[in-house]
Amino acid sequence: MNTYIETLPTLVIIVLFILSLILLSQAADKLIEEAVSLSLILGLSKMVVGATILSVGTTLPEVASSVAATLNGNAQLGLGNAVGSVITNTSLVLGIGAVGGLLPIREETKKAFVILSVTALLFIGTSIGFGDFPNEGLLPRSFGVLFLVAVPFYIWYTVKKKPEAILGDIEEVEEETGDQEKRQAPDLAKRISLLLLSSLGVTLGATLLVSTAEITAGRLGVPDSVISSTIVAFGTSVPEISTTLVATRYGHGELAIGNVLGANMMNFILVMGATITLMTTGQVVPAIYYQLQFPFLLLLFALLSYPMFSKKLNSVKTRHGILLLTIYAAYLFTNFI
């Protein structure tokens, strides 16, 4: 695919890049929808559906694009996508949510934030400990395997602590399913066909996204780490943005912040776990991450910890949202200069 795309004009490649983001996002949404419907038709419980399909599905665009990049020999794009998505979710997505409405903080939210913060520190600390810091870091393959092993335990913990948050997301799909169990044969064939087509769309979208991102970065003289941690990360975070807007619009701010924290956690343990595991020699972390990405990430977590643990606030307010959006703008500006 790269050979053919390289012959195209830069403007056409940029258009293909945008189309690949749209295809990946839409196909991922459709894949989740069909998987949920199929599972309910087959009689699986809502708990099982929520714990598996929906939990993993929220980060499907990041997983698909990062794995595709790694298999294509560009693991740096996968790393940038995962780290950039966490920064984008924490600044842009939460910022939009806080400006749009109040984001209440509950005890379970605080616990989720602590787990996420510890995971982020473990991620950064491990890369320093195994690498040649400050020249570069290294995340060994065993670390990726450890993260992947943590995925089912984290999903179990999430469902055990707040099943209503997950199960509420599939009520609408379940209602659409209705009495479909009575006509499983024809509906099963339809659902399976749509599921396969959606999977194909995700694969094609991820592959095209990686190829166009690499070529565009090369032609514009922009490092892969910048493209992946900003533009690609923004594109794959669009589902979180739409979910946050809907949640805050209907007064469910606590679900919005919970979904962002959950998506960030899955970016670490699932997206990076898969990416690192695919690398036999481990994931190299360039020096730019210690100079730019990680400082911004730690700054965001430090700022978010104030409303998170303040006894007076117990919510992320509009002023915090404006500050988060300002930091995101500074992050983009700093990357591209």
Order of alpha helices (4+ residues) and beta strands (2+ residues): alpha-alpha-alpha-alpha-alpha-alpha-beta-alpha-beta-alpha-alpha-alpha-alpha-alpha-alpha-alpha-alpha-alpha-beta-alpha-beta-alpha
